[in-house]
């Protein structure tokens, strides 16, 4: 995720520039998909070529990620339980293993932060580093 777009698509918080920077840093192609859930994303992530790098658009563009957001009128809204469930199910289809390396958000019950439904779950190197200092 990037920033706090409050469940709205705001180009200020797009991950597209991150994909471009990754291409430069890694000297490899990075596939950027301008969404993070749904049939189109699921199809793109279903059988990637070995070694592929795919970056999805900002999860926080959806109120289902945090369970809440702000509508076009500036009013706070809550995502329905059914919409959150559908969002989580779509995210789960994108991988086989869940790795959490986001120490700063590990305590949050956001849709992408929960490893539910994955038989294999792991912490990443940043989480390990943080715990080593504990």
KAWOTA-V825365 format. One record per helix or strand of 3 or more residues. SS is the DSSP state (hx for helix, st for strand). FROM is the first residue (numbers start at 1). TO is the last residue. If there is no record, write none. Layout:
SS&FROM&TO + SS&FROM&TO
//
This chain:
hx&11&13 + hx&16&26 + st&31&33 + hx&39&46 + st&54&56 + hx&59&61 + hx&63&66 + st&68&70 + st&76&78 + hx&81&92 + st&97&100 + hx&103&105 + hx&111&113 + st&120&123 + hx&125&133
//
